[in-house]
Amino acid sequence: MSSDDISGRGDPRKTLELLWGRAPRASRGPKARLSVTDVVAAAIALVDAEGLAALTTRRVAEDLGVSPMSLYTYVPGKPELIDLMLDALMGEIRAPSGATWRERLADVARQNWALVLRHPWMIEVVTHRPVLGPNSIAKYHLELSALEGIGLDDLEMDRALTLVLDYVAGAVRGAARERTVKERTGMTDREWWAQVGPFLAEVFDAERFPIAARVGQVAGEAYGAHDPAGAFAFGLERVLDGLELLVARKPRRPAS
């Protein structure tokens, strides 16, 4: 993996043509054995299984049974491929469900949380530049629908959605890191605490740090070593509480 492996780094025009199926097709030569969709699916499967460091055009070509040079007839390079992969993943988001805007927006948050946990490498490549493909735009439309008609103006709808998605992006990092740490250390959090706990008990001064001692004990008894899912659920409710205040303060429109 390189620090250059981020979205929005490829040729913008070529990327958009590929995303929207407008890339020029060769008029001569043998019929293509694969499609761009095939290449993208193989790349996603590879990175899901082995991590972003495994992503090379040579490796994707090997998995597809073609030569590395022939792969360039479908995708010009790794930067464009990463954008295509991200847009494909955006297609996993479905219309939010729920009877109220709050339930629908909570579903948006949970879907995005689950998406990243299925594909944690997304954290490493997503930037503030949107991947303007059909799936990404459809995702934006579907997520905004959770806020449609509740009294917010268009800018507030965009800001509210950004707030929720930014919260998810921050919160899910802890859950993704938990998996990574376990894989790289070969030790669960409980096993790690079992090793450091006895020494910590010897040196920790509860009288010097009474608040930390009290709260830490209660938290440890409540959820053990680490609870990213519980922290996510708690924080999401507080974010929605704040948005509920915003909606409640909006002036009521007279019935027509």
SERO-4910 file (N, C-alpha, C, O; in steps of 0.05 Angstrom, whole numbers):
BEGIN
 pado doro    nc1    nc2    nc3   cac1   cac2   cac3    cc1    cc2    cc3    oc1    oc2    oc3
  Met    A     17    -24      0      0      0      0     17     25      0     38     25     13
  Ser    A      9     45    -14     24     71    -15      6     92     -3    -19     90     -4
  Ser    A     19    113      7      4    136     18    -11    150     -5    -29    166      1
  Asp    A     -4    144    -30    -18    156    -53    -43    141    -60    -58    150    -78
  Asp    A    -49    119    -46    -73    103    -52    -97    116    -39   -106    108    -18
  Ile    A   -107    137    -53   -131    151    -43   -150    156    -66   -142    155    -90
  Ser    A   -175    161    -60   -194    167    -81   -189    195    -92   -177    212    -79
  Gly    A   -198    199   -117   -196    225   -129   -168    231   -140   -163    254   -147
  Arg    A   -151    211   -142   -123    216   -151   -120    210   -181   -101    219   -193
  Gly    A   -138    195   -192   -136    188   -220   -144    210   -239   -152    232   -230
  Asp    A   -141    205   -264   -149    224   -285   -180    228   -283   -195    209   -287
  Pro    A   -189    253   -276   -217    257   -272   -235    249   -296   -256    237   -292
  Arg    A   -226    257   -320   -243    252   -343   -245    222   -349   -266    211   -353
  Lys    A   -222    208   -348   -222    179   -353   -238    165   -332   -253    145   -338
  Thr    A   -236    174   -307   -251    161   -285   -280    164   -289   -295    144   -286
  Leu    A   -289    188   -296   -318    192   -300   -328    176   -324   -350    166   -323
  Glu    A   -312    175   -345   -321    159   -369   -325    130   -361   -344    117   -370
  Leu    A   -307    119   -345   -309     91   -336   -333     88   -317   -348     68   -320
  Leu    A   -337    106   -299   -358    104   -280   -386    104   -293   -404     90   -285
  Trp    A   -388    119   -315   -414    123   -328   -416    107   -354   -434    111   -370
  Gly    A   -397     89   -359   -398     72   -383   -394     88   -408   -405     80   -429
  Arg    A   -379    109   -407   -375    126   -431   -346    124   -442   -339    139   -460
  Ala    A   -330    105   -432   -303    103   -441   -302     93   -470   -318     76   -478
  Pro    A   -284    105   -486   -283     97   -514   -276     67   -517   -259     57   -502
  Arg    A   -288     54   -535   -283     26   -540   -266     22   -565   -268     36   -585
  Ala    A   -248      3   -562   -230     -3   -585   -247    -14   -608   -263    -31   -605
  Ser    A   -242     -2   -632   -257    -11   -656   -244    -35   -669   -257    -48   -686
  Arg    A   -220    -41   -662   -206    -64   -674   -196    -83   -652   -197    -77   -629
  Gly    A   -187   -106   -661   -176   -125   -643   -197   -146   -634   -220   -144   -641
  Pro    A   -187   -165   -619   -206   -187   -610   -227   -176   -591   -223   -156   -578
  Lys    A   -249   -191   -589   -270   -184   -571   -261   -186   -542   -247   -205   -535
  Ala    A   -268   -166   -526   -260   -165   -498   -270   -190   -483   -294   -197   -486
  Arg    A   -252   -202   -468   -260   -225   -452   -274   -217   -426   -291   -232   -415
  Leu    A   -268   -194   -416   -278   -184   -391   -293   -158   -394   -295   -147   -416
  Ser    A   -303   -148   -372   -315   -122   -371   -303   -106   -348   -289   -118   -331
  Val    A   -307    -80   -348   -297    -64   -325   -309    -74   -299   -295    -74   -279
  Thr    A   -334    -82   -300   -347    -93   -276   -332   -117   -266   -329   -121   -241
  Asp    A   -323   -135   -283   -308   -158   -275   -282   -150   -261   -275   -162   -240
  Val    A   -268   -131   -272   -243   -122   -261   -247   -110   -233   -233   -116   -214
  Val    A   -268    -94   -230   -274    -81   -205   -281   -102   -184   -272   -100   -161
  Ala    A   -298   -121   -191   -307   -142   -173   -283   -158   -163   -281   -165   -139
  Ala    A   -264   -165   -181   -241   -180   -174   -223   -164   -155   -212   -175   -136
  Ala    A   -220   -138   -160   -204   -121   -143   -216   -119   -115   -201   -120    -95
  Ile    A   -242   -116   -113   -255   -114    -87   -251   -140    -71   -245   -139    -48
  Ala    A   -255   -162    -85   -252   -188    -72   -224   -192    -61   -220   -202    -39
  Leu    A   -204   -183    -77   -176   -185    -69   -171   -169    -44   -158   -178    -25
  Val    A   -179   -143    -44   -173   -125    -22   -189   -133      3   -178   -131     25
  Asp    A   -213   -142      0   -229   -151     23   -215   -175     37   -215   -177     61
  Ala    A   -202   -192     21   -189   -216     32   -162   -210     43   -154   -222     63
  Glu    A   -146   -193     29   -118   -190     36   -109   -162     43    -86   -158     51
  Gly    A   -127   -143     42   -120   -115     49   -110    -99     25   -104   -110      4
  Leu    A   -110    -73     28   -103    -55      7    -75    -59     -4    -69    -53    -27
  Ala    A    -57    -68     13    -29    -72      5    -27    -93    -18     -8    -92    -33
  Ala    A    -46   -110    -20    -46   -131    -41    -55   -121    -68    -51   -135    -88
  Leu    A    -66    -97    -69    -78    -87    -94    -56    -77   -113    -44    -56   -109
  Thr    A    -52    -92   -134    -35    -84   -156    -49    -94   -182    -64   -113   -181
  Thr    A    -43    -80   -203    -55    -88   -229    -46   -116   -237    -61   -132   -248
  Arg    A    -21   -122   -230    -11   -149   -236    -27   -171   -221    -34   -191   -233
  Arg    A    -32   -166   -195    -46   -186   -180    -75   -189   -189    -85   -211   -190
  Val    A    -88   -167   -195   -116   -168   -205   -116   -183   -231   -134   -200   -236
  Ala    A    -97   -178   -248    -96   -192   -274    -92   -222   -270   -105   -238   -283
  Glu    A    -75   -229   -251    -71   -258   -245    -96   -271   -236   -103   -293   -244
  Asp    A   -111   -257   -218   -136   -269   -208   -157   -272   -230   -174   -290   -228
  Leu    A   -155   -255   -251   -174   -257   -273   -164   -275   -295   -179   -281   -314
  Gly    A   -139   -283   -293   -128   -301   -314   -121   -287   -340   -123   -298   -361
  Val    A   -113   -261   -337   -105   -246   -361    -78   -234   -356    -68   -235   -333
  Ser    A    -66   -223   -376    -40   -210   -373    -43   -182   -361    -63   -169   -366
  Pro    A    -23   -173   -346    -25   -146   -335    -29   -125   -356    -44   -105   -352
  Met    A    -16   -127   -379    -20   -107   -400    -48   -106   -411    -59    -85   -417
  Ser    A    -61   -130   -413    -88   -130   -423   -108   -117   -403   -129   -107   -411
  Leu    A   -100   -117   -377   -118   -104   -358   -121    -74   -363   -141    -62   -356
  Tyr    A    -99    -62   -374   -100    -33   -379   -119    -26   -401   -126     -2   -405
  Thr    A   -129    -45   -416   -149    -39   -436   -176    -34   -424   -195    -24   -436
  Tyr    A   -179    -43   -398   -204    -39   -384   -203    -15   -364   -221      1   -363
  Val    A   -181    -14   -349   -177      8   -330   -148     19   -333   -129      3   -333
  Pro    A   -145     45   -337   -119     56   -343    -98     53   -321    -74     54   -326
  Gly    A   -107     51   -295    -88     49   -274   -101     45   -247   -125     45   -244
  Lys    A    -84     42   -227    -93     37   -200   -110     60   -188   -130     54   -176
  Pro    A   -102     85   -193   -119    107   -181   -148    106   -191   -166    110   -176
  Glu    A   -151    102   -217   -178    101   -228   -193     76   -218   -217     77   -213
  Leu    A   -179     54   -214   -191     29   -204   -201     33   -176   -223     23   -170
  Ile    A   -187     48   -159   -196     52   -132   -222     68   -132   -240     61   -116
  Asp    A   -225     88   -149   -250    103   -150   -273     85   -160   -295     86   -150
  Leu    A   -267     68   -179   -288     49   -189   -296     30   -167   -320     23   -164
  Met    A   -277     20   -151   -283      2   -129   -301     16   -109   -321      4    -99
  Leu    A   -295     40   -102   -311     55    -82   -339     59    -92   -358     55    -77
  Asp    A   -342     67   -117   -369     71   -127   -385     45   -127   -409     45   -122
  Ala    A   -372     23   -133   -386     -3   -133   -396     -9   -105   -418    -19   -102
  Leu    A   -380     -3    -85   -388     -8    -57   -412     10    -49   -428      1    -33
  Met    A   -413     34    -60   -436     51    -53   -462     39    -61   -483     46    -50
  Gly    A   -461     21    -80   -486      7    -89   -497    -12    -68   -519    -22    -72
  Glu    A   -482    -17    -47   -492    -34    -25   -512    -20     -7   -526    -32      9
  Ile    A   -513      7     -9   -531     22      8   -559     22     -4   -563     26    -28
  Arg    A   -578     16     13   -606     15      4   -622     38     16   -613     53     33
  Ala    A   -646     42      6   -664     63     16   -668     60     46   -673     38     55
  Pro    A   -666     81     61   -669     79     90   -697     71     98   -716     80     85
  Ser    A   -699     55    118   -725     46    128   -731     59    155   -713     67    170
  Gly    A   -757     62    161   -766     73    186   -790     90    182   -795    102    161
  Ala    A   -806     92    203   -831    108    202   -827    137    206   -843    154    197
  Thr    A   -805    145    219   -799    173    224   -772    180    212   -756    163    205
  Trp    A   -767    207    209   -741    215    198   -718    206    216   -697    199    206
  Arg    A   -723    206    242   -702    197    260   -695    168    256   -671    161    256
  Glu    A   -715    151    253   -710    123    248   -696    119    221   -678    102    219
  Arg    A   -704    134    201   -692    131    175   -663    140    175   -645    127    164
  Leu    A   -657    162    189   -630    172    190   -612    153    207   -588    150    201
  Ala    A   -623    142    227   -608    121    243   -602     98    225   -580     86    227
  Asp    A   -620     90    207   -615     68    189   -593     75    170   -576     58    163
  Val    A   -593    100    160   -571    110    143   -544    106    157   -525     96    146
  Ala    A   -543    114    183   -518    112    198   -510     83    201   -486     76    198
  Arg    A   -529     66    208   -522     38    213   -513     24    187   -495      7    187
  Gln    A   -526     31    164   -517     20    139   -488     27    132   -473     11    123
  Asn    A   -481     52    137   -454     61    131   -434     49    150   -412     42    142
  Trp    A   -442     45    175   -425     32    195   -419      3    185   -396     -6    185
  Ala    A   -440    -11    177   -437    -39    168   -421    -40    142   -405    -59    139
  Leu    A   -424    -21    125   -410    -21     99   -380    -20    104   -364    -35     92
  Val    A   -371     -2    122   -342      0    127   -332    -25    141   -309    -33    136
  Leu    A   -347    -36    159   -337    -61    172   -335    -84    153   -319   -102    157
  Arg    A   -352    -84    132   -349   -104    111   -324    -99     94   -312   -118     83
  His    A   -317    -74     91   -295    -66     73   -278    -45     88   -277    -22     80
  Pro    A   -264    -53    109   -250    -33    126   -228    -18    112   -220      3    121
  Trp    A   -218    -28     90   -198    -13     74   -208     14     63   -193     31     55
  Met    A   -235     17     63   -246     42     54   -235     66     70   -232     88     59
  Ile    A   -231     61     96   -221     82    114   -195     94    103   -190    118    106
  Glu    A   -179     77     91   -152     86     82   -153    102     57   -134    117     52
  Val    A   -174     99     41   -173    112     14   -194    134     10   -190    151     -8
  Val    A   -215    135     26   -236    155     22   -225    183     29   -213    186     50
  Thr    A   -231    202     12   -223    230     18   -249    248     15   -271    238     12
  His    A   -244    274     18   -267    292     16   -277    296    -12   -299    307    -16
  Arg    A   -262    286    -32   -271    289    -59   -289    265    -66   -281    242    -65
  Pro    A   -314    271    -72   -333    249    -77   -327    234   -103   -317    246   -122
  Val    A   -333    209   -103   -331    193   -127   -358    197   -141   -378    186   -132
  Leu    A   -358    211   -163   -383    220   -175   -394    200   -195   -400    206   -218
  Gly    A   -396    175   -186   -407    154   -202   -437    150   -197   -448    162   -179
  Pro    A   -450    133   -213   -479    129   -210   -487    118   -182   -507    126   -172
  Asn    A   -471    100   -171   -478     89   -145   -474    109   -123   -490    110   -104
  Ser    A   -453    125   -125   -448    146   -104   -470    167   -104   -479    176    -83
  Ile    A   -478    175   -128   -500    195   -130   -526    183   -121   -542    197   -107
  Ala    A   -531    158   -127   -556    145   -118   -556    143    -88   -576    147    -75
  Lys    A   -533    137    -76   -530    136    -47   -537    163    -34   -551    164    -14
  Tyr    A   -526    184    -45   -531    211    -35   -561    217    -36   -573    228    -17
  His    A   -574    210    -58   -602    215    -62   -619    199    -41   -637    210    -28
  Leu    A   -612    174    -38   -627    157    -19   -624    167      9   -643    167     25
  Glu    A   -600    174     17   -595    183     44   -609    210     50   -619    214     72
  Leu    A   -609    228     30   -623    253     34   -653    249     37   -667    265     50
  Ser    A   -664    227     25   -692    222     27   -701    218     56   -725    222     62
  Ala    A   -683    211     73   -690    207    102   -697    234    114   -711    235    135
  Leu    A   -688    256    102   -693    283    114   -713    299     98   -719    322    105
  Glu    A   -722    288     76   -741    303     58   -767    309     72   -779    291     84
  Gly    A   -776    334     71   -803    341     80   -806    344    110   -828    344    120
  Ile    A   -783    347    125   -786    350    154   -782    379    163   -781    385    187
  Gly    A   -779    397    144   -777    426    151   -750    438    147   -747    462    150
  Leu    A   -729    422    141   -703    433    137   -700    444    108   -713    433     90
  Asp    A   -685    465    105   -680    474     78   -658    457     65   -647    439     78
  Asp    A   -653    461     40   -635    443     25   -607    443     37   -595    421     39
  Leu    A   -597    466     44   -570    467     56   -570    452     82   -550    438     88
  Glu    A   -590    456     98   -591    442    124   -593    412    121   -582    397    137
  Met    A   -607    403    100   -609    375     95   -581    363     89   -573    342     99
  Asp    A   -566    378     72   -539    369     65   -521    369     90   -506    350     94
  Arg    A   -523    390    106   -507    392    130   -514    370    150   -496    359    163
  Ala    A   -539    365    153   -548    344    172   -538    317    164   -528    301    181
  Leu    A   -540    311    138   -530    285    129   -499    284    132   -489    263    140
  Thr    A   -485    305    126   -456    306    130   -449    301    159   -430    287    165
  Leu    A   -464    313    177   -459    310    206   -461    280    214   -443    270    227
  Val    A   -482    267    205   -485    239    211   -463    222    199   -452    204    213
  Leu    A   -457    226    174   -437    210    160   -409    215    172   -393    196    174
  Asp    A   -403    240    179   -378    246    192   -376    232    219   -354    222    227
  Tyr    A   -398    231    234   -398    217    259   -392    187    255   -375    176    269
  Val    A   -406    176    236   -401    147    230   -372    142    222   -360    123    232
  Ala    A   -361    159    205   -334    155    196   -314    156    219   -295    140    219
  Gly    A   -319    173    239   -301    173    262   -305    150    281   -286    138    290
  Ala    A   -331    143    285   -337    122    304   -329     94    294   -319     77    310
  Val    A   -332     90    268   -326     63    257   -296     57    257   -289     33    256
  Arg    A   -280     77    258   -251     72    259   -243     55    283   -226     37    281
  Gly    A   -256     60    306   -249     44    329   -256     15    326   -241     -2    334
  Ala    A   -279     10    314   -288    -18    309   -270    -31    289   -262    -55    293
  Ala    A   -262    -17    268   -244    -29    248   -216    -34    260   -204    -54    254
  Arg    A   -207    -15    276   -181    -19    288   -180    -42    307   -160    -57    309
  Glu    A   -203    -47    321   -204    -70    339   -198    -96    325   -184   -113    334
  Arg    A   -210    -99    301   -205   -123    285   -176   -125    276   -164   -146    277
  Thr    A   -166   -102    267   -138   -101    257   -118   -109    279   -100   -124    275
  Val    A   -122    -97    303   -104   -102    325   -105   -132    333    -84   -144    338
  Lys    A   -128   -143    334   -131   -171    341   -116   -189    321   -103   -208    328
  Glu    A   -119   -182    295   -107   -198    274    -76   -196    275    -62   -215    271
  Arg    A    -66   -171    280    -37   -167    279    -23   -175    304      1   -181    303
  Thr    A    -37   -176    327    -24   -184    352    -30   -213    359    -16   -224    376
  Gly    A    -51   -224    347    -59   -251    354    -70   -253    383    -69   -274    395
  Met    A    -80   -231    392    -90   -229    420   -115   -213    421   -117   -191    410
  Thr    A   -136   -223    435   -160   -208    438   -156   -186    459   -136   -186    473
  Asp    A   -175   -167    460   -173   -146    480   -174   -158    508   -159   -149    526
  Arg    A   -191   -177    513   -193   -189    539   -167   -203    547   -158   -201    570
  Glu    A   -155   -216    528   -129   -229    534   -107   -208    540    -91   -213    557
  Trp    A   -108   -186    526    -89   -165    531    -92   -153    559    -73   -148    573
  Trp    A   -118   -147    566   -123   -136    592   -116   -156    614   -108   -148    636
  Ala    A   -119   -182    609   -112   -202    629    -82   -201    635    -74   -208    657
  Gln    A    -66   -193    615    -38   -192    619    -29   -166    633    -11   -166    650
  Val    A    -42   -144    625    -33   -118    637    -47   -112    663    -37    -96    679
  Gly    A    -70   -125    668    -86   -119    691    -72   -122    718    -72   -104    734
  Pro    A    -58   -145    723    -45   -149    748    -24   -128    755    -22   -118    777
  Phe    A     -8   -120    735     12   -100    739     -1    -73    745      7    -58    762
  Leu    A    -22    -66    729    -36    -41    732    -48    -39    760    -47    -17    772
  Ala    A    -58    -61    771    -69    -61    798    -49    -54    819    -55    -43    840
  Glu    A    -24    -61    814     -2    -56    833      6    -26    833     12    -15    854
  Val    A      5    -13    810     15     14    808     -6     35    808      0     59    813
  Phe    A    -31     28    802    -52     48    800    -61     57    828    -66     41    845
  Asp    A    -61     84    831    -69     96    857    -97    107    855   -101    129    843
  Ala    A   -117     92    865   -145    100    863   -150    126    879   -168    141    871
  Glu    A   -135    131    900   -139    156    915   -130    180    900   -141    202    903
  Arg    A   -110    177    883    -99    199    867   -117    205    844   -120    228    835
  Phe    A   -129    184    832   -146    186    809   -174    175    815   -182    155    802
  Pro    A   -189    186    834   -214    174    842   -235    173    821   -251    154    819
  Ile    A   -237    194    804   -257    194    783   -251    172    762   -269    157    754
  Ala    A   -226    170    754   -218    150    735   -223    122    746   -232    104    732
  Ala    A   -217    119    772   -221     93    785   -250     85    785   -258     62    779
  Arg    A   -267    104    793   -296     98    795   -309     92    768   -322     72    764
  Val    A   -304    111    749   -317    108    723   -305     84    708   -319     69    695
  Gly    A   -279     80    710   -266     58    696   -277     31    706   -280     13    690
  Gln    A   -282     29    732   -292      4    742   -320     -1    732   -327    -24    724
  Val    A   -337     19    733   -365     16    724   -365      9    694   -380     -9    686
  Ala    A   -349     23    678   -348     17    649   -338    -11    644   -349    -25    627
  Gly    A   -317    -19    658   -307    -46    654   -327    -68    661   -328    -88    648
  Glu    A   -342    -63    683   -362    -82    691   -386    -83    671   -399   -103    668
  Ala    A   -391    -60    658   -414    -58    640   -409    -71    613   -426    -86    603
  Tyr    A   -385    -66    602   -381    -77    575   -353    -89    571   -345    -95    548
  Gly    A   -338    -93    592   -313   -107    589   -291    -89    577   -289    -66    584
  Ala    A   -275   -102    560   -251    -88    551   -256    -65    532   -244    -44    534
  His    A   -274    -69    513   -278    -49    492   -306    -54    480   -314    -77    476
  Asp    A   -320    -32    474   -347    -35    463   -352    -14    442   -368      4    446
  Pro    A   -340    -17    418   -344      4    397   -373      5    387   -382     27    381
  Ala    A   -387    -18    386   -415    -17    377   -432     -2    397   -450     13    389
  Gly    A   -428     -7    423   -443      7    443   -438     37    443   -456     53    446
  Ala    A   -412     44    439   -405     73    438   -417     86    413   -426    109    414
  Phe    A   -418     71    391   -430     81    366   -460     87    370   -470    108    363
  Ala    A   -474     68    382   -502     71    386   -508     94    405   -527    110    400
  Phe    A   -492     97    426   -496    119    445   -492    146    431   -508    165    434
  Gly    A   -470    148    416   -463    173    403   -484    180    381   -490    204    378
  Leu    A   -493    160    367   -513    165    346   -538    177    358   -550    196    346
  Glu    A   -547    167    380   -571    178    393   -567    207    401   -586    223    398
  Arg    A   -543    214    410   -538    242    417   -537    260    393   -547    283    394
  Val    A   -526    250    370   -526    266    346   -555    271    336   -562    293    328
  Leu    A   -571    250    338   -599    252    329   -615    271    348   -633    285    340
  Asp    A   -608    270    374   -620    289    393   -616    318    384   -634    334    385
  Gly    A   -591    323    376   -584    350    367   -600    358    343   -610    381    341
  Leu    A   -602    340    323   -617    346    299   -647    350    305   -661    365    292
  Glu    A   -656    335    325   -684    337    332   -690    365    343   -712    376    338
  Leu    A   -672    377    357   -675    404    367   -676    423    343   -693    442    343
  Leu    A   -659    419    324   -659    436    300   -686    435    286   -698    455    279
  Val    A   -696    411    282   -722    407    268   -744    420    284   -762    432    273
  Ala    A   -744    417    311   -765    428    328   -766    458    327   -787    470    330
  Arg    A   -743    471    323   -741    500    323   -749    512    296   -752    537    294
  Lys    A   -752    496    276   -759    507    250   -788    517    251   -805    504    262
  Pro    A   -793    540    239   -821    550    239   -840    532    224   -833    521    202
  Arg    A   -863    528    235   -883    512    222   -895    526    198   -903    549    200
  Arg    A   -897    511    176   -909    523    152   -940    520    154   -950    499    162
  Pro    A   -954    541    147   -984    539    148   -994    519    128   -983    516    106
  Ala    A  -1014    504    136  -1026    484    119  -1039    497     95  -1052    518     98
  Ser    A  -1035    485     72  -1046    497     47  -1075    488     44  -1088    496     25
***
